[in-house]
Each structure stands twice: as structure tokens, then as C-alpha cells.
């Protein structure tokens, strides 16, 4: 079984399909350890993105004057 970095990154929630062809080429050559680091970072970003998006959508609340 061959290792496919882009598929591993997709499963981790990294939007690799939004990258340019040249960027995807770089990501496709990542080692398993590099993919693991990016996956960990993606998971951490995803965990906080809902809170950040909620604050942005509700910008009239919690206003400090």
C-alpha cells in the first residue's frame, strides 16, 4: 500500500483541493511525520474556528465601549 499525503491531509480536514497545482505538488511530497504535524495543527484550528466564527457572526454583542 502506497502512502498518499494529500489523501491523509484531506481526511484530517485540510482543504488541499483549494491549493494551487504547485502548492499541491509540494504537499504531495510530505513525509508521514510532516503530514502528522499538519493534521495536528488542522485539528487544533478546527477546534477553535467555531468560536471565532460565532464571534464574527455576532459582532454586535460583547462590544466594549
C-alpha positions in Angstrom: 0.0 0.0 0.0 1.5 3.3 -1.0 1.4 6.4 1.1 -0.7 9.3 -0.2 -0.1 12.6 1.7 -2.9 14.5 0.1 -5.5 11.9 1.0 -4.2 11.8 4.6 -4.5 15.6 4.7 -8.0 15.6 3.3 -9.1 13.1 6.0 -7.6 15.5 8.6 -9.7 18.3 7.2 -7.0 20.2 5.4 -8.5 21.9 2.3 -5.8 20.7 -0.1 -8.2 20.9 -3.1 -8.2 24.7 -2.7 -4.4 24.9 -3.2 -2.8 25.7 -6.5 -1.3 22.9 -8.5 2.2 23.9 -7.5 1.2 24.0 -3.8 -0.5 20.6 -4.0 2.7 19.2 -5.6 4.7 20.3 -2.5 2.1 18.8 -0.1 2.1 15.6 -2.1 5.8 15.0 -1.2 5.4 15.4 2.5 6.6 12.7 4.8 4.2 10.9 7.2 5.7 12.9 10.1 5.1 16.2 8.3 1.5 15.2 7.5 1.0 14.2 11.1 2.2 17.7 12.3 -0.1 19.4 9.8 -3.0 17.2 10.8 -2.5 18.1 14.4 -2.4 21.8 13.6 -5.5 21.5 11.4 -7.4 19.7 14.3 -6.4 22.5 16.7 -7.5 25.2 14.3 -10.8 23.4 13.6 -11.4 23.2 17.4 -11.3 26.9 17.8 -12.8 28.0 14.4 -16.4 27.6 15.6 -15.8 30.0 18.5 -14.1 32.5 16.2 -16.8 32.3 13.5 -19.5 32.7 16.1 -17.9 35.9 17.4 -17.7 37.3 13.9 -21.3 36.5 13.2 -22.5 38.1 16.4 -20.4 41.2 16.2 -23.0 43.4 17.9 -22.7 41.5 21.2 -19.9 41.9 23.7 -18.9 45.3 22.4 -16.7 47.2 24.8 -17.1 51.0 24.7 
